[in-house]
Amino acid sequence: MPAWPASLPPLGFLGAKVKAQDAVARSPMDQGPSSRRRKFTAVTKNLSQTMLLTGAQVATLETFFNDTLRGGSLAFDWTNPLDNSASSIAFLEPPEYDIRRGDVDPNNQLWLTTMSLEIQP
């Protein structure tokens, strides 16, 4: 399985948001509380990660996403921010880039990068 590129920052604990997928099916009843049951036993967690990247690092992330992960269709190995364990992570959508400091030299550019990821069980 591909691994997160070493030239990119590691998963930061600052700027990471984790939320478990809802695994409960709810059915309304004629009276009283709704009926609830588990939909599945393996629950994925959505991970929203922001990090500040240089222009050169953005190019690395783009190559990793488009070529190594085949447009985000493959998962990769990375660290789970909840327990620091090695985990299988997948992109939910392509990364989003917001320029914070422009420059002709990509090494002097700064991009606020937002990634929507999924921690797989």
PyRosetta script that sets phi, psi and omega in degrees:
from pyrosetta import init, pose_from_sequence

init()
pose = pose_from_sequence("MPAWPASLPPLGFLGAKVKAQDAVARSPMDQGPSSRRRKFTAVTKNLSQTMLLTGAQVATLETFFNDTLRGGSLAFDWTNPLDNSASSIAFLEPPEYDIRRGDVDPNNQLWLTTMSLEIQP")
pose.set_psi(1, 139.9)
pose.set_omega(1, 178.9)
pose.set_phi(2, -61.7)
pose.set_psi(2, 153.1)
pose.set_omega(2, 178.0)
pose.set_phi(3, -115.5)
pose.set_psi(3, 154.9)
pose.set_omega(3, 177.2)
pose.set_phi(4, -57.7)
pose.set_psi(4, 132.1)
pose.set_omega(4, -178.0)
pose.set_phi(5, -59.2)
pose.set_psi(5, 134.2)
pose.set_omega(5, -178.4)
pose.set_phi(6, -66.5)
pose.set_psi(6, -23.1)
pose.set_omega(6, -179.3)
pose.set_phi(7, -79.7)
pose.set_psi(7, -6.2)
pose.set_omega(7, 176.2)
pose.set_phi(8, -99.6)
pose.set_psi(8, 154.1)
pose.set_omega(8, 179.4)
pose.set_phi(9, -59.6)
pose.set_psi(9, 148.3)
pose.set_omega(9, 175.7)
pose.set_phi(10, -68.3)
pose.set_psi(10, 166.5)
pose.set_omega(10, 177.0)
pose.set_phi(11, -56.7)
pose.set_psi(11, 121.5)
pose.set_omega(11, -178.5)
pose.set_phi(12, -90.7)
pose.set_psi(12, 144.8)
pose.set_omega(12, 177.0)
pose.set_phi(13, -81.6)
pose.set_psi(13, -22.4)
pose.set_omega(13, 174.3)
pose.set_phi(14, -86.8)
pose.set_psi(14, 128.5)
pose.set_omega(14, -179.3)
pose.set_phi(15, 90.3)
pose.set_psi(15, 10.1)
pose.set_omega(15, 178.7)
pose.set_phi(16, -107.7)
pose.set_psi(16, 135.1)
pose.set_omega(16, 174.6)
pose.set_phi(17, -125.2)
pose.set_psi(17, 130.3)
pose.set_omega(17, -178.7)
pose.set_phi(18, -122.5)
pose.set_psi(18, 134.9)
pose.set_omega(18, 177.3)
pose.set_phi(19, -143.8)
pose.set_psi(19, 126.5)
pose.set_omega(19, 178.9)
pose.set_phi(20, -71.1)
pose.set_psi(20, 146.1)
pose.set_omega(20, 175.6)
pose.set_phi(21, -68.3)
pose.set_psi(21, 144.8)
pose.set_omega(21, 178.7)
pose.set_phi(22, -71.7)
pose.set_psi(22, 118.6)
pose.set_omega(22, -176.3)
pose.set_phi(23, -107.1)
pose.set_psi(23, 17.5)
pose.set_omega(23, -176.7)
pose.set_phi(24, -114.4)
pose.set_psi(24, 129.6)
pose.set_omega(24, 172.9)
pose.set_phi(25, -95.1)
pose.set_psi(25, 130.0)
pose.set_omega(25, -178.7)
pose.set_phi(26, -116.0)
pose.set_psi(26, 134.1)
pose.set_omega(26, 178.4)
pose.set_phi(27, -123.6)
pose.set_psi(27, 124.2)
pose.set_omega(27, 179.3)
pose.set_phi(28, -68.0)
pose.set_psi(28, 146.2)
pose.set_omega(28, 177.9)
pose.set_phi(29, -110.5)
pose.set_psi(29, 160.4)
pose.set_omega(29, 177.3)
pose.set_phi(30, -61.2)
pose.set_psi(30, -38.1)
pose.set_omega(30, 179.3)
pose.set_phi(31, -141.1)
pose.set_psi(31, 151.1)
pose.set_omega(31, 176.0)
pose.set_phi(32, 81.2)
pose.set_psi(32, -172.0)
pose.set_omega(32, -176.9)
pose.set_phi(33, -69.7)
pose.set_psi(33, 158.5)
pose.set_omega(33, 179.3)
pose.set_phi(34, -68.0)
pose.set_psi(34, 156.0)
pose.set_omega(34, 175.4)
pose.set_phi(35, -83.4)
pose.set_psi(35, 139.4)
pose.set_omega(35, -178.9)
pose.set_phi(36, -129.9)
pose.set_psi(36, 143.1)
pose.set_omega(36, 174.2)
pose.set_phi(37, -149.4)
pose.set_psi(37, 158.5)
pose.set_omega(37, 178.6)
pose.set_phi(38, -75.9)
pose.set_psi(38, 133.3)
pose.set_omega(38, 178.9)
pose.set_phi(39, -80.3)
pose.set_psi(39, -36.9)
pose.set_omega(39, -178.4)
pose.set_phi(40, -159.3)
pose.set_psi(40, 162.5)
pose.set_omega(40, -176.6)
pose.set_phi(41, -93.1)
pose.set_psi(41, -30.9)
pose.set_omega(41, 180.0)
pose.set_phi(42, -94.6)
pose.set_psi(42, 115.4)
pose.set_omega(42, -175.1)
pose.set_phi(43, -108.7)
pose.set_psi(43, 128.1)
pose.set_omega(43, 174.1)
pose.set_phi(44, -82.9)
pose.set_psi(44, 160.2)
pose.set_omega(44, 176.4)
pose.set_phi(45, -122.7)
pose.set_psi(45, 132.6)
pose.set_omega(45, 175.8)
pose.set_phi(46, -83.5)
pose.set_psi(46, 135.9)
pose.set_omega(46, -178.4)
pose.set_phi(47, -125.1)
pose.set_psi(47, 120.0)
pose.set_omega(47, 173.7)
pose.set_phi(48, -104.2)
pose.set_psi(48, 121.1)
pose.set_omega(48, -175.1)
pose.set_phi(49, -125.6)
pose.set_psi(49, 128.4)
pose.set_omega(49, 172.5)
pose.set_phi(50, -114.6)
pose.set_psi(50, 142.8)
pose.set_omega(50, 175.0)
pose.set_phi(51, -151.2)
pose.set_psi(51, 154.9)
pose.set_omega(51, 178.8)
pose.set_phi(52, -93.8)
pose.set_psi(52, 120.7)
pose.set_omega(52, -177.7)
pose.set_phi(53, -122.7)
pose.set_psi(53, 149.5)
pose.set_omega(53, 171.2)
pose.set_phi(54, -77.7)
pose.set_psi(54, 168.5)
pose.set_omega(54, 177.3)
pose.set_phi(55, -60.0)
pose.set_psi(55, -38.2)
pose.set_omega(55, 178.0)
pose.set_phi(56, -65.6)
pose.set_psi(56, -38.2)
pose.set_omega(56, 178.5)
pose.set_phi(57, -69.6)
pose.set_psi(57, -34.0)
pose.set_omega(57, 175.5)
pose.set_phi(58, -62.1)
pose.set_psi(58, -42.2)
pose.set_omega(58, 177.9)
pose.set_phi(59, -61.6)
pose.set_psi(59, -39.9)
pose.set_omega(59, 177.0)
pose.set_phi(60, -63.6)
pose.set_psi(60, -44.9)
pose.set_omega(60, 179.4)
pose.set_phi(61, -63.9)
pose.set_psi(61, -40.0)
pose.set_omega(61, 178.4)
pose.set_phi(62, -62.9)
pose.set_psi(62, -42.8)
pose.set_omega(62, 177.5)
pose.set_phi(63, -64.6)
pose.set_psi(63, -42.8)
pose.set_omega(63, 178.5)
pose.set_phi(64, -60.8)
pose.set_psi(64, -47.9)
pose.set_omega(64, -178.3)
pose.set_phi(65, -66.3)
pose.set_psi(65, -50.2)
pose.set_omega(65, -173.1)
pose.set_phi(66, -77.5)
pose.set_psi(66, -41.7)
pose.set_omega(66, -174.7)
pose.set_phi(67, -95.5)
pose.set_psi(67, -57.6)
pose.set_omega(67, -176.1)
pose.set_phi(68, -65.3)
pose.set_psi(68, -44.3)
pose.set_omega(68, -177.4)
pose.set_phi(69, -96.0)
pose.set_psi(69, 9.3)
pose.set_omega(69, 177.7)
pose.set_phi(70, 50.7)
pose.set_psi(70, 56.7)
pose.set_omega(70, 177.4)
pose.set_phi(71, 72.0)
pose.set_psi(71, 22.8)
pose.set_omega(71, 179.3)
pose.set_phi(72, 89.4)
pose.set_psi(72, 8.6)
pose.set_omega(72, -178.1)
pose.set_phi(73, -81.7)
pose.set_psi(73, -15.2)
pose.set_omega(73, 178.8)
pose.set_phi(74, -107.1)
pose.set_psi(74, 153.4)
pose.set_omega(74, 175.0)
pose.set_phi(75, -88.2)
pose.set_psi(75, 168.4)
pose.set_omega(75, 178.7)
pose.set_phi(76, -144.0)
pose.set_psi(76, 163.5)
pose.set_omega(76, 179.0)
pose.set_phi(77, -87.3)
pose.set_psi(77, 132.2)
pose.set_omega(77, 177.8)
pose.set_phi(78, -155.4)
pose.set_psi(78, 177.1)
pose.set_omega(78, -177.6)
pose.set_phi(79, -93.8)
pose.set_psi(79, 131.9)
pose.set_omega(79, 176.6)
pose.set_phi(80, -75.9)
pose.set_psi(80, 122.4)
pose.set_omega(80, -177.4)
pose.set_phi(81, -69.4)
pose.set_psi(81, -16.6)
pose.set_omega(81, -179.1)
pose.set_phi(82, -74.8)
pose.set_psi(82, -40.5)
pose.set_omega(82, -176.0)
pose.set_phi(83, -133.1)
pose.set_psi(83, 7.3)
pose.set_omega(83, 177.2)
pose.set_phi(84, 64.0)
pose.set_psi(84, 21.6)
pose.set_omega(84, 179.9)
pose.set_phi(85, -89.9)
pose.set_psi(85, 158.2)
pose.set_omega(85, 173.7)
pose.set_phi(86, -70.3)
pose.set_psi(86, 130.5)
pose.set_omega(86, -176.0)
pose.set_phi(87, -137.2)
pose.set_psi(87, 159.0)
pose.set_omega(87, 173.7)
pose.set_phi(88, -91.1)
pose.set_psi(88, 122.9)
pose.set_omega(88, -175.5)
pose.set_phi(89, -122.0)
pose.set_psi(89, 144.5)
pose.set_omega(89, 176.8)
pose.set_phi(90, -134.6)
pose.set_psi(90, 148.5)
pose.set_omega(90, 174.9)
pose.set_phi(91, -76.0)
pose.set_psi(91, 138.1)
pose.set_omega(91, 172.9)
pose.set_phi(92, -88.7)
pose.set_psi(92, -26.3)
pose.set_omega(92, 178.3)
pose.set_phi(93, -159.7)
pose.set_psi(93, 166.0)
pose.set_omega(93, 179.8)
pose.set_phi(94, -61.2)
pose.set_psi(94, 153.1)
pose.set_omega(94, 177.8)
pose.set_phi(95, -62.7)
pose.set_psi(95, 154.0)
pose.set_omega(95, 177.6)
pose.set_phi(96, -115.1)
pose.set_psi(96, 135.5)
pose.set_omega(96, -176.4)
pose.set_phi(97, -119.7)
pose.set_psi(97, 134.5)
pose.set_omega(97, 177.7)
pose.set_phi(98, -129.1)
pose.set_psi(98, 112.8)
pose.set_omega(98, -175.4)
pose.set_phi(99, -69.2)
pose.set_psi(99, 133.4)
pose.set_omega(99, 179.2)
pose.set_phi(100, -110.8)
pose.set_psi(100, -28.3)
pose.set_omega(100, 175.7)
pose.set_phi(101, -146.0)
pose.set_psi(101, 114.7)
pose.set_omega(101, 180.0)
pose.set_phi(102, -89.0)
pose.set_psi(102, 152.7)
pose.set_omega(102, 177.9)
pose.set_phi(103, -168.3)
pose.set_psi(103, 156.4)
pose.set_omega(103, 177.0)
pose.set_phi(104, -67.9)
pose.set_psi(104, -37.2)
pose.set_omega(104, 179.8)
pose.set_phi(105, -82.9)
pose.set_psi(105, 118.3)
pose.set_omega(105, -179.4)
pose.set_phi(106, -56.9)
pose.set_psi(106, -28.1)
pose.set_omega(106, -180.0)
pose.set_phi(107, -69.8)
pose.set_psi(107, -19.0)
pose.set_omega(107, 179.0)
pose.set_phi(108, -97.9)
pose.set_psi(108, -5.4)
pose.set_omega(108, 177.2)
pose.set_phi(109, -78.7)
pose.set_psi(109, 150.1)
pose.set_omega(109, 173.0)
pose.set_phi(110, -128.6)
pose.set_psi(110, 130.2)
pose.set_omega(110, -178.7)
pose.set_phi(111, -123.6)
pose.set_psi(111, 130.0)
pose.set_omega(111, 170.6)
pose.set_phi(112, -84.5)
pose.set_psi(112, 114.1)
pose.set_omega(112, -174.0)
pose.set_phi(113, -107.7)
pose.set_psi(113, 129.4)
pose.set_omega(113, 178.9)
pose.set_phi(114, -115.6)
pose.set_psi(114, 129.0)
pose.set_omega(114, 180.0)
pose.set_phi(115, -123.0)
pose.set_psi(115, 132.1)
pose.set_omega(115, 173.5)
pose.set_phi(116, -100.5)
pose.set_psi(116, 113.8)
pose.set_omega(116, -173.2)
pose.set_phi(117, -124.2)
pose.set_psi(117, 169.7)
pose.set_omega(117, 178.3)
pose.set_phi(118, -132.8)
pose.set_psi(118, 123.4)
pose.set_omega(118, 174.2)
pose.set_phi(119, -85.2)
pose.set_psi(119, 117.2)
pose.set_omega(119, -175.3)
pose.set_phi(120, -89.4)
pose.set_psi(120, 145.9)
pose.set_omega(120, -177.5)
pose.set_phi(121, -71.5)
pose.dump_pdb("model.pdb")
